């Protein structure tokens, strides 16, 4: 499954409802990625890809109002 880069993922021009929907989707992607990585580590000892981690695979999104 291809992961969307989480860091610096701007959502300018979104309505409040759209922003919350996007925030929820990004959060769920991070949770799924973390669960999958933990499962792989438990079953095989495989660590998450370092580049994917640097790109924000497990970064939980934040919402900033400007």
N, C-alpha and C positions, 0 to 999 in steps of 0.2 A: 504494500500500500504506500503510495507516495504521500509524503507529509508536506503540508504547506509550511513555509517558513513563518514562524510565529513572531519573531522579533521585528519591531518597526513595521508592523502590518497596519498601516493607517486606514481608517475608514471614514475619511472626511466626506461630508455630504450625505451621511446616513440619517434617517429619522431615528429618534430614540428607540423605537421598537426594533428597527433594523440593526442598530448598534448592539442592543442587548442580544438579539438573535445571533449576530456574528460572534459576540463575546462568548456566548454559550457554546457555539460550534467549535471555536478555538479551544475552549476549556475541555470539551469532550474529546477532541483530537489528542490533546496532551495526556489526558487520563488513559485513553486507549493505548497510546504509545508507551506510557510508563508501565501499564499492566502487562503489555506484550513483552517489554524488555525484562521485567521482573520474572515473568514466566520462563523466558529463554535462559535467564541466569540460573534459576532454580533447577531447570531440567538439564542444562548442558554446561553451565558455567560461563556462557558466552556473554561478554560485556557489550553494551550498546556501542554502535559506531561512533567514534570520536567526532568525526565531521558532522554527523547528524546532531549530536549533542551541542556542538558549537553553533549550529544553525538554529537552535532553540527547540529541539524535539520535545523536551520536557518542560519548556517554559510556560508557566500559566499566564494567561493574558491579563492585562489590566485595562481599565477604562479611565480615560482622562477627558474631562470636559474643558474646552477652551473657548 
